[in-house]
Amino acid sequence: DGDYIEAWSRRGRPAGLTERAAMISNGGLHGCAPLRGTAFAVIALAGALLLVGIGADEAPSQVTVFEAKETGQWPTVDELPVVTETHTSAFEEVEKKFAGALGGAFLVFLAFPVLWFNERRQAKMWALFGRAKKIVKVNVSSEKVDSSNEASLVHMKGTTANEMPLKDPQFGVTVSNSAALEREVEMFQWVESSQKEERDDNFGGKTTVTTYSYSQEWTSIAVDSTEFQEAGHDNPKMPCESQVFRADVVSFGAFTLSKSLIFKMSNFTSLSQKELPDQLDVPDRRSAMKEGSKYTTVAPGMPPQIGDVRITFRKVPCGDATVLAVQHNSSFAPLRGDMTVKGGKVVRPQGGDERLLDHNNTSEMLDQVEAQHDKFDIDLDGGGCCACCALVGKVVELNEEVYELAESKESAGAMFKTAQNQQDCLHTALQIVGFLMFFIGWNCIFQLLPAVFRFIPFVGIYIQYFGNFLAWVLSFVLSLFLWCVTVAVAWLAARPLKAAAFLLFAALLIAVPWYLSAMHPQHHYG
């Protein structure tokens, strides 16, 4: 017991309490009743104070030294958390707030292009969907290639197929008539988690107590145990990784799906029992046996051990599908917002500064559009006030196009509705991101001034608490104001009424508090 208590103390428990308990356990006070009684009294008092101080933070499964000795049930070493304690001075705390203010200023700067390009994307997609609905050819047959539909936006229903089997080269698992085969690998590993508790002192400093705990979990991502706070929780290297194998060629009636459309096929299902072998030979592990639709190296009837692996296979079967895209030869290309459409067909533009002018004809242009699809172009000219803003614009405005595939037979209206819903979700998400960038950025900036009060002993931290609350309120109002103004300016040319509504709301954010302040009665004493 004494050795165990000593180990417990090294893991972050208060040394005074455990050292006294170790003395008693090892017989260090035997033969001296008065000292033994006094020692027990001191330990009991220290234990009570310890429980009062940290009892709220202890996990219910943890036991005290006295409970362990009385019951004889000691927690295992892995159940005991590791506790570290660091202290920073008031000056160091202000330094951190200053660094946070610089980062906040950068966030505020980036929030403008995020919102601006997001609204511009929404306006472009709004116009693109409207134009696409006017020129689309509905229910075009996929059983033959009609040259009259070349460079036209078509809506086709049909059936996908893949004549070549897909095979996992490492394990030999093979599926037929599928667009993709997925191998998901999970390993039973140690996972470190941490919980921080911060306590301000009366002189502006701060003590941070970090509690590290360790658990065993199934994870598909390799956990690097060399970065753990405490040694002894070692994870072996994963024997293999998760991977998706996709078909090179998928037919769609008389047509062939482009690479981009094949990637849109994502309706994964489990493999049949006939497609699954009885076992897998896993490198550096025992053979993985089949359990239902999974494979596992866990010994039958035994709990999993660190390093055990389980593998799951899934596939995307070919079947009914609908395509909404520009017909190009016997395949498809996207309809982009910067394309010129005449007579219901995409044509090579005759003038302007569009990059599509680099091609000799419409066919070459469509070839290049599909070849460069989903590739990030690092050309940062012509967008934003600087390279940073231009980069944000490139990311936000990526894939502004109509290029849809559904793994079922759908009407043209349903295809457009799905595409518009996806765009609306992206638009809303980026609006929220832009507002949060404003709010977090301004909050970091405004919290710098209250942090300076930490230099005042005893009362400084309370002044900072109040200042941080005011900073939160001011950040929220200012962020909402700038969010409204930025969105309004972005829509001013395309939808002036919408822009006016946002500007009116922004004006009310300023006018209402000012009006209420002006109406508040002023008291004069004299």
N, C-alpha and C positions, 0 to 999 in steps of 0.2 A: 504493500500500500504506500509506503514511504516513497519508493521510486516513482510510483504512478503520480503521486501528488507533486513531486519535484518536476516531472514532465509537464503536468498541468500548469504549474507556475510559469515555466518557460514559454508557454503558449500565450501568455498575456494576462493570466490571473494575478491578483495582488499578491506580491511575494511575501509580505508580512503574515498574512493569514495562512497561506499554504506552508510556509516554513515552520510556523508554530505547530500546525497539524502534523507535519512530517516528524518533528521532534517527539510528539506524543506517540505517533505510530511506531517509531523506531525505538521507543523505550528510553528516550533521552531524559525523561523526568521521572522514571520509575524510582521508587524508594524515597521520594520527597513529596509527601502528600500536600503540604501547604503550597509549594510551588506548582504542583499539578493542578490544584483547585484554582489558583490564581490564573494559571495559563488558560484553563478552560473558560474562565470568566472573561478574560481579555479576548479570546477567540470568539466567544459568543457575541460580545459587544461589537467587535470588528465585523463579524458576519452580518449582524443586524444593520449596521451602517452601510455595508456593501449592498445588501438587498434593497435598502431604501433608495440608495443612489442610482443603482443600475437595474433594479428589478423590472422597471417598465420596458427596458430594452432587451432583457434576456428572453430567449426562446423558451417556450413551455417545456421542451424536452430536456433542457439542461438542468443539472442538479448541483446542489452545493456540496462542499466537502463533508459536512455533517450528515446530510441525507445519504450520501454515498456510503459513509462508514456504517450508518445505522442499518441500511438495507442490504449492503454488500453488493449493490449493483452500480458498478462504475461505468460511466459513459466511455465508449471507445475513443481512441485518439482522434479518429476522423470526425467525430461528432463535436469536438471542441473547436470553437472559432479562434482565429488568430486576430489579435487586437493590436493595432499600432496607434500611436499618438504623436501628433506634430503640433507645433506652436508657431504662430506668426505674430510679429509685432504690428503695432498700429501703422507704422510706415510701410511695412510690406503689404498690409491690407489696402492702403491707399494706392500703392503701386499696382496691385491687381486691378483695382477699379479704373486706374488710368489706362492700363492695357485693354480692359474691357470697353472703355469709351472709344478707343481707337478702332477696335473691332466693330463697335456699334456704328460708328461713322461710316465704315465701309459697307455695313449692311444697309444703312439708309441710302447710301449712294446706289447700291445695286437694286434696291427695291423699285426705283423709278424705271429702269429699263425692263425689269421683269413685268411690271404692270403695263407699261407702254406697249411692248411687243406682244404681250398676251392679248390685249384689246385689239391690236392691229391684226393678229392672227384670227381672232373671232370675227372681225369685220371681213377679212379675206375669205374665210371659210363660209360665212353667211352668204357672200356674193357667189362663191364657187358652187355651193349646193343649189342655189337658185338657178344658175346657168346650167348646171348638170341636169336638173329635173326637166329643163326645156328641151335638151338635145338628146336625151337618152333614148335608145331603141330598146323597147321592152319585149321580153320573151323571144329573144333571138335563139335559134336552134344551135345547140352545141354539137350536133351530129355531123355537120359539114361546115367547111370554111367558106363563107360567102365573101368574095373579094369586094363586094359593094359596101360592106361594113368596115372596110379598112380605115383606121384612124377615127372611128366613131365610138362614142361611149355606148356600150352594150350591156344589157341585163340578160344573163343566161342561166338556165337551170340545166343540170345534168348530173352525171355520176363520175366521180374520180376513180382512178385505178392506177396500180403500180405492178408491173409484171415482174420486176426484179425483187427478190426477197431482201429484207433488211436483217443484218446479222451483227451481233455484238462480237467483235473479234477476240475479246479476252475470254469470254465464257461460252461462246458458241451458240447462244440463244438466238433463234431465227424466227421471224414472222413474215408472213406473206400478205400481199395486197394492202400495205400500210404505208403511210406517209412519214411516220417517225417511230422510233423505238427508244424508250427511255430506260436508263439504268439508274436507280436511286440507291446509293450506298450510305448506310448509317453505321457508326461505330459507338460502342459503349465506352464513354470517356469520363474523365474527371472534368468538372466545370467549376470554375471559381466565380463567386459572386461577392460583392462588397456592399456595405452599407455605411454611410458617413453620418456622423453627428457633430455639429459645430456648436461651440459654446463661446460666447464673447466674455472677456474678462473686463474688469473695471478700469483698465488702463488702455483700452482700445485694441488689445491683441485678441487673438482667436485661437482656441484649441480645437483641433479636429481629431476626432476618434474614429478610426476606420476599422470595421469588423469584417474580416474575410472568412467566408465559409465555403465548404467544398461539398459537392454532390456528384453523384454518378448518373449520367443521362445518356440517352440515345441522341446523337446529333449527326447531321449529314455534313457538317463542316469540321475540318480538323482543328482541334483546340491545342494550341502551343503551351504545353505545361512548363516549359522553361521560363515563361514569364510570370508564373505563379508567385505569390508572396511567400509561400512556404514550400519547401522541397518535400519530396515524399509522395506527391500525387503525380506520378509519371504516366503520360499517355504514349502508347506506341504509335508508330507511323501508320497511317491508313494504308491498307494493302492495295486499294484501288479507289477511284473517284467516281462520282456521279457523272453521267454523260448522256447526251441525246444524239442519236444517229438519225439523220434525215435522208429521205430519198432524193436522188439526183433528178429523177424524171417522174412526174406524176401526170398522167393524161386526164383530160376532161372532155370526153367525147372525142371529137376530131382535133381538139386543141391540146396544147401542153401548158401546164401551169408554170408561171415564172417562179424563180427562187423565192421572191418576196411573198407570193401567194401561198407557196408550200409552207412557209414559216407561219402563216396565219392559221394553218390547220393545227389545232391544239386540243381537240376533244379526246384526251387520253382515257383509255379503258384498260382493265386488267387483261392479262393474257389467259388463254384457255389452258387447261391442265395438259392438253396434248402438246402445246407449244413450250411447256416447261420441262426441262430434264429433272431427273430425280435428285441430283446433287450437283454442286458447283465446287471446283477446285480453287480455293481462295489462296493466293500467295501468302506464305508465312503464317498460315492459319490451318486449323483442321477443316475438313470438307464441310461446306455449308449444305445442310439438309433442307429439303422442301417442307414447309409448313403452310399449307393452304396456298396462297399466292405469293408467299415470301420464302426467302432462304435465310437460314441463320446458322451460325457456328456455335450457338449456345448448346451445351450438353443437355440431352433429354432429361427432364425432371430436375434440372439444376438452375439456380439463378444466374443471370448473365454476369460475366466477369469483364474487368477492364481489358479492352482489346477485342472483345467479341464483335462480330460483324453481322448485319442483316441486310439483305439485298432484295429489292423489289423491282420488277420489270413491268412497264406499261407500254401501250402502243396507241397510235392514232390510226384507226382503220379507215380505209377509203370507203366512199359511199356517196349518198346524195349531197349535192353542193350547189351553191349559187354564186355567180361571179358578177360584180359590177365594176367594170374597168374599160379602158380603151382597147379595142381589138387591134392587134398589130401582127400581121401575117397569121400564123397559127398559134399565137400566144397573146399576152396581154401586157399593157403598160398603164401607168397611172395617169389620171387627168389632173394636172397641176394648175394652180391659180395663175401662173405666169405664162400659160400656153395660149396661143391665139386660136380661136375657133371661128370658122367660116363655113356656112352652109351645113352646120351640124357636124363638121369634121375638124379635127386638130390639124393645123397647117403650120409650116415653118413661117415665122413672122418675116415681113419684108422690111421692117425698119425698127428703130428704137434701139435700146441698149441691152436687150435681153441676151443672156448667155446662150439661149437656144439658137441664136444666129450663127454660132460657130459650125453648124452642120449644113451640108449641101442640100439636103432635102428632108421631108417629113419623116421618112423611114429611118434615116440615120439619127435624126433627133430622138425618135422614140426608142431606138436601140440604146442610145446613150443615157436616156432618162432611166430606163430599167437597170442598166448596168451600174449606174451610180446610186440606185435606190438604197436607202438606209446607210449610206456612207457619209460621214461627216466631212463637209468641205471647210477647210481652214481659211478660205478666202474671207478676210474680215473687212474688205473695202465696201463702202457704201451703206453701212448700217451702224447707227449710233454715233455719239460724240467722240468716242475713243475705242481702242481695241477691246477694252474690257466690256463696254456696252455692246459692241458688235458681236462679241462672243456670246453674250447672254441672248442677243437677238437670234443668232444662229441656232442655239439650243431650243429656244421657245418656238421658233417658227419652222422646226424640222418637220418634214412630211406634210406639208399643206396640200392635200390631194384627195381625190376620190379614187379609192383602190381597195375594194372590199371583197371578202369571201366569207360566206356562211356555210357551215357544215350541215345544211339542210336546204330544202327547196323553199325559197321565200319570194315574195312579190317584190317588185321594184320599190314600192312604197315602204315596205318593211326594211329593206336594205338601207334606204336613205334615212329612215328613222333611227336605225341602229348607229349609223355613222354620225348623225347629228347628236345623238345622246352621248356618244363617246367624246365628241368635241366639246359638248357642254360640260361634261364632267371634268375634262382637262382644263377648260376655261375657269370653272369654279375653283378647282384645286389651286391653280396658279394665282387666282385672286386672293385666296386665303394665305398662300405663301407670301405674296407681296405685302399684305397687311401685317403678317407676323414679322416680316423683315423690318418694316417700319417700326412696329411696336417694340420688338426686342432691341433694335438699334437705338432708338431714342431713350428707352429705359436704361440701357447701359451708359449712355451719355449723361443723362440727368442724375444718375446715381453717383457720379464722381463728386459732385459738390457736397452732398450729405456725408460722404465718407471722410471728408476732411475733419469733421467734428469728432472723429474717433480720438484725436489727440487730446481732447478735453477729458480728464479723468472722471470716472463714475457716471457722469451725465451724458457724455459724448455719444455713446452707443444708442441711447434712447432718442437723442436728437436725430441720429442717423435713421432710426426706425421710422420716425415721423416723416423725415425728408424722403425716404424711399417710397412711402405711401403717396406723398404728393407727386413724386417722380412717376409713379405708376399711373396716376390719374392724368397727369399732363401728357404722358406718352400716349395713352389711349386716345385722348381727344385730338392731339396733333396728328397721330397716325391716321385716324379716321378722316380728318380734314385733308391731309395730303393724298390719301387713297382716293377720295372723291374727286379732287382736282385733277389728279393724274388720269383717272378713268374718263373724266369729262373731256379733257383736252384730246385724248386719243379718239373719242367719238365725235368730236366737234364737226368735222367735215362730212362724215358718213351719215350720222344721225343726230342732228343738232338738238332735237327735242329731248333725246335721252341725255345728251351732254348738259343741257340746261337744267334738267331735273337734278343731276349730280351736283352741279354748281350751286343750285339753290339750297340743297341739303348742306353743302359745305359752308355756305354763308350763314345758315341757321346755327351751325355749330359755334360760330364766333359771335353772332348777334344775340342769341338767347342768353348766354352767360353775361354778356356786357349789359343787356337790358335789365336783367335781374339785379345786377350789381348797382345799376343807376337808380333803380326803383327802391333799393334798400334805404330806409330812413337813416339820415346822418345825425348823430348826436353831438352837440357842441356844449362844452362845459366852460364856464367862465363867469 
